[in-house]
Amino acid sequence: MGTTQASLLDCLADGPPPLTGTEHLDLGAGAWLEVCRGWLPDWDLFDVLAGGAPWRTEQRPMYDRVVDVPRLLAFYDDLDLPLPHPALVAARVVLDEHYGPVMGEPFRTLGLCCYRDGADSVAWHGDTVGRGARQDTVVAILSLGATRRFGLRPVGGGPGLRLDVRHGDLVVMGGSCQRTWQHCVPKTARPVGARISAQFRARDVR
Ligand SMILES: O=C(O)CCC(=O)C(=O)O
């Protein structure tokens, strides 16, 4: 057996289980949501990412000023290149197996966000940079660390959803969700520790 195959099998031995027991919710208009609670509760993965991912800050214009985006970001634009932790390789294999047939393509990129405390957040948005603006896609988000609220609301208005996402939970948005729904992680006044999210996306979806 070659080294690559052996190391992939090693990863899978300790990796996440197959995605059984996932809750599926039809959001209407071709959008859907799946949640797999406690899928990959790996504190070593959290620690390695917290201490070693190539975190950067981003700025954006706000009125007449430029402000820091309130979270840290890192991005891997090719999942075939070395990832910072073997659990991510194993997660990608399981996600591809489960969602590849629905997507018609594999996951290709990994985005990481670090919400250092309750003051960090991401505002309502859809992942509509690139093909997500025009085509159905699947975005799979693994949560690590502190529990945070994950909000979803339909673009045209109407009742939304709020989930508390905990360490190890997987939230998957699919179909038209990036165009017809928006999601966010709001700030919280509760004293919370850091949360890291790992987002798996298809090529040219941001
Ligand atoms: O951290 C999350 O769960 C959401 C991240 C997100 O929506 C994004 O980076 O576009």
The ligand as an SDF file (V2000), in Angstrom:
LIG
                    3D

 10  9  0  0  0  0  0  0  0  0999 V2000
  -19.0640   30.7110   10.9750 O   0  0  0  0  0  0  0  0  0  0  0  0
  -20.0650   30.3050   10.4250 C   0  0  0  0  0  0  0  0  0  0  0  0
  -20.7280   29.3700   10.8520 O   0  0  0  0  0  0  0  0  0  0  0  0
  -20.5540   30.9920    9.1850 C   0  0  0  0  0  0  0  0  0  0  0  0
  -19.4450   31.4870    8.3220 C   0  0  0  0  0  0  0  0  0  0  0  0
  -19.9620   32.1720    7.0980 C   0  0  0  0  0  0  0  0  0  0  0  0
  -21.1270   32.3490    6.9190 O   0  0  0  0  0  0  0  0  0  0  0  0
  -19.0430   32.6550    6.0940 C   0  0  0  0  0  0  0  0  0  0  0  0
  -17.8290   32.7200    6.3570 O   0  0  0  0  0  0  0  0  0  0  0  0
  -19.5040   33.0050    4.9970 O   0  0  0  0  0  0  0  0  0  0  0  0
  1  2  2  0
  2  3  1  0
  2  4  1  0
  4  5  1  0
  5  6  1  0
  6  7  2  0
  6  8  1  0
  8  9  2  0
  8 10  1  0
M  END
$$$$
